Amino acid sequence: MRTPTLLLLSVALLTSCLGYKELPVEYDYSYRGNFKRYRTFEMVHSSIKADSNQLNQVVEKSIISRMKFLGYRQVSHRPHLLISFKMFKDSLQLTGYVQPDIEDWVETQKEDLDYDKQKYNLKTGTLLIQLYDRRQNRAVWQGYATTLYGSIDFNNNRHLKNAVISILDKYRFWADGFVEGTPPAPEEKGL
């Protein structure tokens, strides 16, 4: 009796992993980002409703879930990070940057590095996620997945969730003060 249960559990685990297909993505970041000090976030909601509400909800819920997984708390009052996203169904010309890997840069924190621009002529189906440092009033990180790197079907919820996960997998910073399974301490006054 134990062997069939173990076999069934193994098959279920393997098939759940097959549902996720990491897309190759690109990301850029600001040399002024304080990536190891952020603890809270909030979603930015656009007043323009260019995309379907259902699609927006799928992407937003996926972003919130991923940020909470990383230990960030969603707060409405004075969050450290503001997060926005946009789905571009048409072609897009985007300026990105050739930069050191973000984990390598965080170790040195050199702010005097140059931003080497790189132009992307993206085809259809781009998902862009941007993180803004509220205190600095600037974008500090952006990640994007597009048909240039892999197929995104905006009409498929699973594809959208996979795109969000693939993009935010490149943002590899736990919330400041977060220890596996332990929520960060409450906000201190004055932050």
C-alpha positions in Angstrom: 0.0 0.0 0.0 2.9 2.4 0.7 4.6 1.9 -2.7 1.6 3.0 -4.8 1.2 6.1 -2.6 4.9 7.0 -2.9 4.7 6.4 -6.6 1.6 8.5 -7.0 3.2 11.3 -4.9 6.4 11.2 -7.1 4.4 11.4 -10.3 2.3 14.3 -9.0 5.5 16.2 -8.0 7.1 15.7 -11.4 4.0 16.7 -13.4 3.6 19.9 -11.3 7.2 20.8 -12.2 6.5 20.2 -15.8 3.9 23.0 -15.8 6.6 25.6 -15.3 8.8 26.5 -18.2 11.4 29.2 -17.4 11.6 31.8 -20.1 14.9 33.4 -20.9 14.6 37.1 -19.9 16.7 40.2 -19.7 16.9 42.7 -16.8 18.5 46.0 -16.1 19.1 47.8 -12.8 20.2 51.1 -11.4 23.6 51.5 -9.7 21.8 53.5 -7.0 19.5 50.6 -6.0 19.6 49.6 -2.3 18.6 46.0 -3.1 19.6 44.5 0.3 17.6 47.2 2.2 14.1 46.9 0.8 11.4 45.3 2.9 8.0 46.5 1.6 6.2 47.0 -1.7 3.0 48.1 -3.3 1.6 47.7 -6.7 1.1 50.7 -8.9 -2.3 50.8 -10.6 -2.7 52.6 -13.9 -5.8 54.5 -14.6 -5.6 53.4 -18.3 -7.2 50.0 -18.9 -5.5 49.0 -22.1 -5.3 45.3 -21.2 -8.0 43.0 -20.0 -8.8 43.2 -16.3 -8.5 39.4 -16.0 -5.1 39.4 -17.5 -3.9 42.2 -15.3 -5.2 40.4 -12.2 -3.3 37.2 -13.2 0.0 39.1 -13.6 -0.6 41.2 -10.4 -1.4 38.2 -8.3 1.7 36.4 -9.6 3.9 39.4 -8.8 2.5 39.8 -5.3 2.9 36.1 -4.6 6.5 36.1 -5.8 7.4 39.2 -3.7 5.8 37.7 -0.6 7.7 34.5 -1.3 10.9 36.6 -1.1 9.8 38.0 2.3 8.5 41.4 1.2 5.4 42.8 2.9 2.7 44.5 0.9 1.9 47.9 2.5 -0.1 50.8 1.3 1.7 53.5 3.4 5.2 54.4 2.3 6.4 51.2 0.7 10.1 50.9 -0.2 9.3 49.6 -3.7 6.5 50.5 -6.1 5.9 47.8 -8.7 4.4 48.3 -12.1 4.0 46.1 -15.2 2.9 46.5 -18.7 2.0 43.9 -21.4 3.0 45.1 -24.9 1.1 43.1 -27.6 2.7 45.0 -30.5 6.4 45.5 -31.4 8.5 47.6 -29.0 11.8 49.3 -29.2 13.4 49.2 -25.7 16.7 50.5 -24.5 18.5 48.1 -22.1 22.0 48.1 -20.7 25.0 45.8 -20.7 25.8 45.5 -17.0 27.6 43.2 -14.6 25.4 40.4 -13.2 23.4 42.1 -10.4 24.7 39.7 -7.7 28.3 40.6 -8.6 27.6 44.3 -8.6 25.8 44.2 -5.2 29.1 42.9 -3.7 31.0 45.9 -4.9 28.3 48.6 -5.0 30.2 50.7 -7.5 28.1 53.6 -8.5 30.6 55.1 -11.0 30.1 52.4 -13.6 28.9 53.5 -17.1 25.5 52.4 -18.5 26.3 50.8 -21.8 23.1 51.1 -23.8 21.8 48.2 -25.9 18.8 48.6 -28.2 16.2 45.9 -28.4 13.8 45.7 -31.3 11.3 43.4 -29.6 8.6 41.6 -31.6 5.1 41.0 -30.2 4.3 39.8 -26.7 6.5 41.6 -24.2 5.9 41.6 -20.5 7.8 44.4 -18.6 8.0 44.6 -14.8 9.5 47.6 -13.2 10.5 48.2 -9.6 10.8 51.9 -8.4 12.5 53.0 -5.2 9.8 55.3 -3.7 12.3 57.3 -1.6 14.7 57.9 -4.5 11.8 58.5 -7.0 13.5 56.4 -9.6 13.3 53.0 -11.3 15.9 50.6 -9.8 15.2 47.4 -11.7 13.3 46.2 -14.7 12.9 42.8 -16.2 11.3 41.7 -19.4 10.3 38.6 -21.3 9.3 38.7 -24.9 8.8 36.6 -27.9 12.5 37.4 -28.8 13.4 35.1 -25.9 10.5 32.7 -25.7 6.8 32.5 -26.5 4.3 34.3 -24.3 0.6 33.7 -24.9 -1.2 36.6 -23.2 -4.4 34.7 -23.5 -3.1 31.8 -21.4 -2.9 32.3 -17.6 -0.2 29.7 -17.2 2.0 31.4 -19.8 1.5 34.7 -18.0 2.3 33.2 -14.6 5.4 31.5 -16.1 6.5 34.9 -17.6 6.2 36.6 -14.2 8.1 33.9 -12.4 10.8 33.8 -15.1 11.3 37.6 -14.8 11.2 37.8 -11.1 13.6 34.9 -10.8 16.2 37.4 -12.0 15.4 39.6 -9.0 17.2 37.5 -6.4 17.0 39.6 -3.2 15.3 38.5 0.0 13.6 41.3 1.9 15.8 43.0 4.4 15.5 41.2 7.7 13.8 38.2 6.2 15.0 34.8 7.4 13.6 31.7 5.8 10.1 31.3 7.2 10.4 34.3 9.5 8.6 37.5 8.6 10.5 40.8 8.7 10.2 43.0 11.8 7.5 45.7 11.7 8.4 49.0 10.0 10.4 51.4 12.1 9.2 55.0 12.4 10.8 57.5 10.1 11.5 55.1 7.1 
